[in-house]
Amino acid sequence: MREIFYSLQDVSSEIESVHDGLEFDAERLKYVDERLSLIRTLEQKYGATIADVLAHQDKVETQLAEMGGPQQSTAELEAQTQQAYDRALTLANQLHTIRQTAALELAQQIHEQLKDLYMEKAVFSVQLTQSEQLNTDGNDIAEFIFKRIQVKVQSHSLRSLLVVNYLG
């Protein structure tokens, strides 16, 4: 019996020494909990296992490397953006020139049609204004202007003459 008692005392002493050697670190526990929470969130979003999450990370890193990666500086991106803007502005100016030519042709064709309708004094024009903002259609603002010119007849006899000439 004594032997068992001494054995239990030895075991108890060992347990106390192990317990004394353990330190509780609340900050470390909080850090581990946050990391576990992050891992669970990543698993829900990118796959059921850590292997799935790591495979997704590899895929994203490959895509990032293909796009130029983080090595591409802000200055390089700004230069590329400026080049693209300059190209779009050049194309918008070319489109404006083409539209000006088409607007003149359209105005002439409509004027001919107005002559056929006995409205030769009427004026039709297209006014193109370039805005500062580019969009998918260039930077033109088109305004179609139609002015109908009326001739006032002063006397009743002249009005009758016009009606007779028109009907005759």
VENJOUR-V291577 format. One record per run of one state. SS is the DSSP state (helix for helix, strand for strand, loop for the rest). FROM is the first residue (numbers start at 1). TO is the last residue. If there is no record, write none. Layout:
ss = [SS	SS]
from = [FROM	FROM]
to = [TO	TO]
This chain:
ss = [loop	helix	loop	helix	loop	helix	loop	helix	loop	strand	loop	strand	loop	helix	loop]
from = [1	2	22	26	47	50	67	74	117	123	136	138	148	156	168]
to = [1	21	25	46	49	66	73	116	122	135	137	147	155	167	168]
